[in-house]
Amino acid sequence: MNTKHVADKEERKKLKRAARKRTAPKAKRASGVARGSNKRKVKKLAKVQRKR
């Protein structure tokens, strides 16, 4: 929601909260999907000169 035209902070807050209530609820995350720190980490490749 664009609230740039509203100068008053409290009024902007009210509008944003009302807009958030109107939106459809988000779907639950699938059971097999890890989030945040539970994700598998990507190994960093060595940044060195190759021999051949």
Buried (B, 14 or more C-beta within 10 A) or exposed (E): EEEEEBEEEEEBEEBEEEEEEEEEEEEEEEEEEEEEEEEEEEEEEEEEEEEE
